[in-house]
Every structure is written in structure tokens, then in C-alpha cells.
Amino acid sequence: MSVWLPGAPCTPRGCVEPTATAVAVPRAVLRLAGVAVLVLAAVVLVPCGRWIPGGAVRRWCRWVVRAAGVRVRIAGAAAPSGGLLLVANHISWLDVPLLSAVRPARMLAKAEIRRWPVAGPLAARGGALFIERDRLRALPETVARIAGELERGAAVAVFPEGSTWCGRAQGTFRRAVFQAALDAGVPVQPVRIRYRTDRGTPATAPAFVGDDTLLASLWRVASARRLLADVEVLPPIPPGRHTDRRALAAAAQPGECTGGPRHAAPRGVHERAVASPRPVSRASLRYESSRASRS
């Protein structure tokens, strides 16, 4: 576990509840096959990515989620161009294509993903910004890289909770990545992701938490019946409204995912961390890095 990433108390056994009814096994297998075909097509087309319109990328991302058997509803829209920090709560691996369906962006991801089969090369060729979670001294460089991409007019997508949660509760947005938006002078675009059943109640089947495996999560999603991904694009926070990253992170927090409590993460809990470092002021980044190296 990283010393500067939070843990979530959510676990597959304690939080994830499969849907009451499941589709037939052949249908679930067909769904997974559809996802695989779309992902392989993306691998083939990645070298041509710079010539593919953003609208086509957004449609492909929605197709991936639909192929897994999850309906998609997106309310609102993000600016189609210009530097933008996209931030969202984190529940599932489905969040990645859902956030890219709002606006294609460079994703901040843990360095371990680079070694994953298929997903690793796809993420690397797609422009993911990898972060080494176990190196505190890498934090200033990561913030500077994000700010540089934002200044060049790119969109960068981050899950500032730093860990996935089950969806009934959520973590607190960590502040460090918001420093990049302040340094680059770009807006922050908050996005709220929720998963529901056909009855409108919260669904935890898509959650990818704790020691859950990707294969188990894929099967749980593909075999579920009538899941809905509800994506709400909240009003952007313009540059200059907040000059402190603490206030900016609080303003970007999209509120409770399902009306449940926001829990503090206990120590020693294994997390499915993907994206965000522990909040540290930029002025103290170098100091904390040197202090960690001496300890």
C-alpha cells in the first residue's frame, strides 16, 4: 500500500451486492465478447488516435459500457476543447470509459496498470499519465506534468478519491491534483457517477473494490440485468474562483453518491487505488519528499 494514498473500507464481501436477477450465461458471455471486440478494435486504432474525432471516441466509450450490458445516461456536457481538469468519484472500472464519454482526456493512472495485459498497452498508447504511488518524491513531478498538459490545452481526467468505493458512500477528494489546475489556470469539471437498478435504487454490482479481481468484476457486470450508469456533468469551476486547492477540492466534490455517509478511510485497508496522491501543499512538496527520503 502506498504511504500517500487513502484506503477505502469497501470490500467485495461487505459492500458488493449482485443484482437480484441475472441474465442467462450465454448472454453474459456475448456481452463480454462484445467488450473484447471493442477493446481490440481500439488497440488496432490507437496509432491513428490523433486523427480520430473526439465525438467518435466518446461514442466508442459509450459502446463499451453498453456492450457490458449497462445503459448509459449522461446529463450535461463539458467544454469540447481547451485545458480542463476532469474530476469524478470512483466506483468501477466502468468509470474510465464513462468519463471519457464526457470528454476524451489523458487519464491519471497508477503505474502498475502499464504492466496489465491489453489494458496496459492501450492505456499507454492512449496517453495515460502514470504515477508511481510508492514514491512520495514523485509527487511534485506528477503535479508539474499534469499542469503542463493542461497548459497545452489538453484535458486530464483524475479520480481524486484515490481509491474506489462501493457507491453507497464515497471518499474525500484529495487536494494535490487540484494544484495543477491552479498552476495552469484552467477550469475544473466535476462529474458525478452513480449506478442504479431499473427501479432507481443504488446498485453496487459494478463496484471494483478491495481485493476484487477484474475478471470477477467483469462477470458480475456482464451477468447483471438492467443496470444504469447515471453520469451527471456538474457546472465547471472557472479558474480564479478559488486560489486555494483545499477550497477548490471541496467545491469540486460532487456530494454524496447515494445520500449515504462519507466515511473516513481506516488504516491498513487494501484499496483499489487508481489515481490520486495524498493532499500536500505544493510549497511543501519538496520538503516532504526530502523528509521521506531521510526517514
Salt bridges, closest charged atoms under 4 A:
GLU17 OE1 - ARG168 NH2 3.44
ASP95 OD2 - HIS90 ND1 2.78
GLU112 OE2 - ARG133 NH2 2.50
GLU132 OE1 - ARG135 NH1 3.46
GLU149 OE2 - ARG106 NH1 2.81
GLU149 OE2 - ARG152 NH2 2.93
ASP183 OD2 - ARG282 NH1 1.91
ASP198 OD2 - ARG226 NE 2.63
ASP212 OD2 - ARG220 NH2 2.61
ASP230 OD2 - ARG73 NH2 3.17
ASP230 OD2 - ARG196 NE 3.51
GLU232 OE1 - ARG192 NH2 2.78
GLU232 OE1 - ARG194 NH2 3.18
GLU256 OE2 - ARG262 NH2 3.61
GLU288 OE1 - ARG278 NH2 3.21
